[in-house]
Amino acid sequence: MRLREGKRRYRLLVLATGALWLLAAAAAGGLPRTQPDAGQLLATLLTALFAVAVCATLGLQAGAELALGGAGRAEGAVRGFLQAAAGIPSVALGAALLIAWSDLLHLPGGIWLAALGLGLLNLPAVVLQVAEGFHGHGEIAEAALALGADATQAARAVFPAARRDMGQALLQAAGRSLGEAALVALLAGSLAAQGEGALRAGATLAATLWYLEMQGRIGTSEAFWPVALLLALAALAAGISELLFEPRQEGLTR
């Protein structure tokens, strides 16, 4: 009962904070004179979805095999590398990808390159989190290994039991992708060359806010809709997380 009351109070606090922030922003910068930009919202959703797809394709199986001994004697080195890679600043990763993509491969940048960069940015953390989740279902893996399965087959046996852990890892990757600005701005194209119109057509909401900050217009009404939409997406992600993981958490607290 106390857990549910705490969650209700937390929701009310989040809603009240968001409402007060929007009112303060509207009072300081004036009421918004424009409609929400559908291009910014679409670009934000597409980059986050593609980043999650990259993490799911490359990270889930890798995390499972890492937890079940698939790395062999190099497990310690692999974990150390992933922990170091998870702490790489997004600006540094974006600059490295931009050099490799544009200078070495001579390929044009764009929003899809930014989405790929977001996927690579979140991949080490996803692999580590999935590996930790699989450790909680070690008895299933041990049974599969005892029956003669290899690490890959044992990982597939644990997948149904660890689906919540994998979903949580991917949801956190999506949340980080929604709010990432520096990497997107680097890989989607030059801010100075594109200008405001190109950013509105192809940049994410967070990158647009960064552009407004660079221009000294973050306190104007132009920032109202990007901030409001980002808050709405964050609330939606929190709601999805609660729907997916609340039954398990309540069951553990009873």
CORVEN-V753776 format. One record per residue. N is the residue number from 1. RES is the residue in one letter. SS is DSSP state (a for helix, b for strand, c for the rest). PSI is psi as a letter, one per 30 degrees, with the letter a starting at -180 (none if undefined). BURIAL is b if it has 16 or more other ideal C-beta (glycine too) atoms within 10 Angstrom, else e. Layout:
BEGIN
n=N res=RES ss=SS psi=PSI burial=BURIAL
n=N res=RES ss=SS psi=PSI burial=BURIAL
END
This chain:
BEGIN
n=1 res=M ss=c psi=e burial=e
n=2 res=R ss=a psi=e burial=e
n=3 res=L ss=a psi=e burial=e
n=4 res=R ss=a psi=e burial=e
n=5 res=E ss=a psi=e burial=e
n=6 res=G ss=a psi=e burial=e
n=7 res=K ss=a psi=e burial=e
n=8 res=R ss=a psi=e burial=e
n=9 res=R ss=a psi=e burial=e
n=10 res=Y ss=a psi=e burial=e
n=11 res=R ss=a psi=e burial=e
n=12 res=L ss=a psi=e burial=e
n=13 res=L ss=a psi=e burial=e
n=14 res=V ss=a psi=e burial=e
n=15 res=L ss=a psi=e burial=e
n=16 res=A ss=a psi=e burial=e
n=17 res=T ss=a psi=e burial=e
n=18 res=G ss=a psi=e burial=b
n=19 res=A ss=a psi=e burial=e
n=20 res=L ss=a psi=e burial=e
n=21 res=W ss=a psi=e burial=e
n=22 res=L ss=a psi=e burial=e
n=23 res=L ss=a psi=e burial=e
n=24 res=A ss=a psi=e burial=e
n=25 res=A ss=a psi=e burial=b
n=26 res=A ss=a psi=e burial=e
n=27 res=A ss=a psi=e burial=e
n=28 res=A ss=a psi=e burial=e
n=29 res=G ss=a psi=f burial=b
n=30 res=G ss=c psi=l burial=e
n=31 res=L ss=c psi=k burial=e
n=32 res=P ss=c psi=k burial=b
n=33 res=R ss=c psi=f burial=e
n=34 res=T ss=c psi=l burial=e
n=35 res=Q ss=c psi=l burial=e
n=36 res=P ss=c psi=k burial=e
n=37 res=D ss=c psi=j burial=b
n=38 res=A ss=a psi=f burial=e
n=39 res=G ss=a psi=e burial=e
n=40 res=Q ss=a psi=e burial=b
n=41 res=L ss=a psi=e burial=b
n=42 res=L ss=a psi=e burial=e
n=43 res=A ss=a psi=e burial=b
n=44 res=T ss=a psi=e burial=b
n=45 res=L ss=a psi=e burial=b
n=46 res=L ss=a psi=e burial=e
n=47 res=T ss=a psi=e burial=b
n=48 res=A ss=a psi=e burial=b
n=49 res=L ss=a psi=e burial=e
n=50 res=F ss=a psi=e burial=b
n=51 res=A ss=a psi=e burial=b
n=52 res=V ss=a psi=e burial=b
n=53 res=A ss=a psi=e burial=e
n=54 res=V ss=a psi=e burial=b
n=55 res=C ss=a psi=e burial=b
n=56 res=A ss=a psi=e burial=b
n=57 res=T ss=a psi=e burial=e
n=58 res=L ss=a psi=f burial=e
n=59 res=G ss=a psi=e burial=b
n=60 res=L ss=a psi=e burial=b
n=61 res=Q ss=a psi=e burial=b
n=62 res=A ss=a psi=e burial=b
n=63 res=G ss=a psi=e burial=b
n=64 res=A ss=a psi=e burial=b
n=65 res=E ss=a psi=e burial=b
n=66 res=L ss=a psi=e burial=b
n=67 res=A ss=a psi=f burial=b
n=68 res=L ss=c psi=g burial=b
n=69 res=G ss=c psi=g burial=e
n=70 res=G ss=c psi=f burial=b
n=71 res=A ss=c psi=f burial=b
n=72 res=G ss=a psi=b burial=e
n=73 res=R ss=a psi=f burial=e
n=74 res=A ss=a psi=g burial=e
n=75 res=E ss=a psi=e burial=e
n=76 res=G ss=a psi=e burial=e
n=77 res=A ss=a psi=e burial=e
n=78 res=V ss=a psi=e burial=b
n=79 res=R ss=a psi=e burial=e
n=80 res=G ss=a psi=e burial=e
n=81 res=F ss=a psi=e burial=e
n=82 res=L ss=a psi=e burial=b
n=83 res=Q ss=a psi=e burial=e
n=84 res=A ss=a psi=e burial=e
n=85 res=A ss=a psi=e burial=b
n=86 res=A ss=a psi=f burial=b
n=87 res=G ss=c psi=g burial=e
n=88 res=I ss=c psi=k burial=e
n=89 res=P ss=c psi=k burial=e
n=90 res=S ss=a psi=e burial=b
n=91 res=V ss=a psi=e burial=e
n=92 res=A ss=a psi=e burial=e
n=93 res=L ss=a psi=e burial=b
n=94 res=G ss=a psi=e burial=b
n=95 res=A ss=a psi=e burial=e
n=96 res=A ss=a psi=e burial=e
n=97 res=L ss=a psi=e burial=b
n=98 res=L ss=a psi=e burial=b
n=99 res=I ss=a psi=e burial=e
n=100 res=A ss=a psi=e burial=e
n=101 res=W ss=a psi=e burial=b
n=102 res=S ss=a psi=e burial=e
n=103 res=D ss=a psi=e burial=e
n=104 res=L ss=a psi=e burial=e
n=105 res=L ss=c psi=f burial=e
n=106 res=H ss=c psi=h burial=e
n=107 res=L ss=c psi=k burial=e
n=108 res=P ss=c psi=k burial=e
n=109 res=G ss=c psi=l burial=b
n=110 res=G ss=c psi=a burial=e
n=111 res=I ss=a psi=f burial=b
n=112 res=W ss=a psi=e burial=e
n=113 res=L ss=a psi=e burial=b
n=114 res=A ss=a psi=e burial=b
n=115 res=A ss=a psi=e burial=b
n=116 res=L ss=a psi=e burial=b
n=117 res=G ss=a psi=e burial=b
n=118 res=L ss=a psi=e burial=b
n=119 res=G ss=a psi=e burial=b
n=120 res=L ss=a psi=e burial=b
n=121 res=L ss=a psi=e burial=b
n=122 res=N ss=a psi=f burial=b
n=123 res=L ss=a psi=e burial=b
n=124 res=P ss=a psi=e burial=b
n=125 res=A ss=a psi=e burial=b
n=126 res=V ss=a psi=e burial=b
n=127 res=V ss=a psi=e burial=b
n=128 res=L ss=a psi=e burial=b
n=129 res=Q ss=a psi=e burial=b
n=130 res=V ss=a psi=e burial=b
n=131 res=A ss=a psi=e burial=b
n=132 res=E ss=a psi=e burial=e
n=133 res=G ss=a psi=e burial=b
n=134 res=F ss=a psi=f burial=b
n=135 res=H ss=a psi=f burial=e
n=136 res=G ss=c psi=f burial=e
n=137 res=H ss=c psi=h burial=b
n=138 res=G ss=a psi=f burial=e
n=139 res=E ss=a psi=e burial=e
n=140 res=I ss=a psi=e burial=b
n=141 res=A ss=a psi=e burial=b
n=142 res=E ss=a psi=e burial=e
n=143 res=A ss=a psi=e burial=e
n=144 res=A ss=a psi=e burial=b
n=145 res=L ss=a psi=e burial=b
n=146 res=A ss=a psi=f burial=e
n=147 res=L ss=c psi=g burial=e
n=148 res=G ss=c psi=g burial=e
n=149 res=A ss=c psi=l burial=b
n=150 res=D ss=c psi=a burial=e
n=151 res=A ss=a psi=e burial=b
n=152 res=T ss=a psi=e burial=e
n=153 res=Q ss=a psi=e burial=e
n=154 res=A ss=a psi=e burial=b
n=155 res=A ss=a psi=e burial=b
n=156 res=R ss=a psi=e burial=e
n=157 res=A ss=a psi=e burial=b
n=158 res=V ss=a psi=f burial=b
n=159 res=F ss=a psi=e burial=e
n=160 res=P ss=c psi=e burial=e
n=161 res=A ss=c psi=f burial=e
n=162 res=A ss=c psi=g burial=b
n=163 res=R ss=a psi=e burial=e
n=164 res=R ss=a psi=e burial=e
n=165 res=D ss=a psi=e burial=b
n=166 res=M ss=a psi=e burial=b
n=167 res=G ss=a psi=e burial=b
n=168 res=Q ss=a psi=e burial=b
n=169 res=A ss=a psi=e burial=b
n=170 res=L ss=a psi=e burial=b
n=171 res=L ss=a psi=e burial=b
n=172 res=Q ss=a psi=e burial=b
n=173 res=A ss=a psi=e burial=b
n=174 res=A ss=a psi=e burial=b
n=175 res=G ss=a psi=e burial=b
n=176 res=R ss=a psi=e burial=b
n=177 res=S ss=a psi=e burial=b
n=178 res=L ss=a psi=e burial=b
n=179 res=G ss=a psi=g burial=e
n=180 res=E ss=c psi=k burial=b
n=181 res=A ss=c psi=e burial=b
n=182 res=A ss=a psi=e burial=b
n=183 res=L ss=a psi=e burial=b
n=184 res=V ss=a psi=e burial=b
n=185 res=A ss=a psi=e burial=b
n=186 res=L ss=a psi=e burial=b
n=187 res=L ss=a psi=f burial=b
n=188 res=A ss=a psi=f burial=b
n=189 res=G ss=c psi=l burial=b
n=190 res=S ss=c psi=k burial=e
n=191 res=L ss=a psi=e burial=b
n=192 res=A ss=a psi=e burial=e
n=193 res=A ss=a psi=e burial=e
n=194 res=Q ss=a psi=e burial=b
n=195 res=G ss=a psi=a burial=e
n=196 res=E ss=a psi=e burial=e
n=197 res=G ss=a psi=e burial=e
n=198 res=A ss=a psi=e burial=e
n=199 res=L ss=a psi=e burial=b
n=200 res=R ss=a psi=f burial=b
n=201 res=A ss=a psi=f burial=e
n=202 res=G ss=a psi=f burial=b
n=203 res=A ss=c psi=l burial=b
n=204 res=T ss=c psi=l burial=b
n=205 res=L ss=a psi=e burial=b
n=206 res=A ss=a psi=e burial=b
n=207 res=A ss=a psi=e burial=b
n=208 res=T ss=a psi=e burial=b
n=209 res=L ss=a psi=e burial=b
n=210 res=W ss=a psi=e burial=b
n=211 res=Y ss=a psi=e burial=b
n=212 res=L ss=a psi=e burial=b
n=213 res=E ss=a psi=e burial=e
n=214 res=M ss=a psi=e burial=e
n=215 res=Q ss=c psi=f burial=e
n=216 res=G ss=c psi=g burial=e
n=217 res=R ss=c psi=g burial=e
n=218 res=I ss=c psi=f burial=b
n=219 res=G ss=c psi=g burial=e
n=220 res=T ss=c psi=l burial=b
n=221 res=S ss=c psi=f burial=b
n=222 res=E ss=a psi=f burial=b
n=223 res=A ss=a psi=f burial=b
n=224 res=F ss=a psi=e burial=b
n=225 res=W ss=a psi=e burial=b
n=226 res=P ss=a psi=e burial=b
n=227 res=V ss=a psi=e burial=b
n=228 res=A ss=a psi=e burial=b
n=229 res=L ss=a psi=e burial=b
n=230 res=L ss=a psi=e burial=b
n=231 res=L ss=a psi=e burial=b
n=232 res=A ss=a psi=e burial=e
n=233 res=L ss=a psi=e burial=b
n=234 res=A ss=a psi=e burial=e
n=235 res=A ss=a psi=e burial=e
n=236 res=L ss=a psi=e burial=e
n=237 res=A ss=a psi=e burial=b
n=238 res=A ss=a psi=e burial=e
n=239 res=G ss=a psi=e burial=e
n=240 res=I ss=a psi=e burial=e
n=241 res=S ss=a psi=e burial=b
n=242 res=E ss=a psi=e burial=e
n=243 res=L ss=a psi=e burial=e
n=244 res=L ss=a psi=e burial=e
n=245 res=F ss=a psi=f burial=e
n=246 res=E ss=a psi=e burial=e
n=247 res=P ss=a psi=e burial=e
n=248 res=R ss=a psi=e burial=e
n=249 res=Q ss=a psi=e burial=e
n=250 res=E ss=a psi=e burial=e
n=251 res=G ss=a psi=e burial=e
n=252 res=L ss=a psi=f burial=e
n=253 res=T ss=a psi=f burial=e
n=254 res=R ss=c psi=none burial=e
END
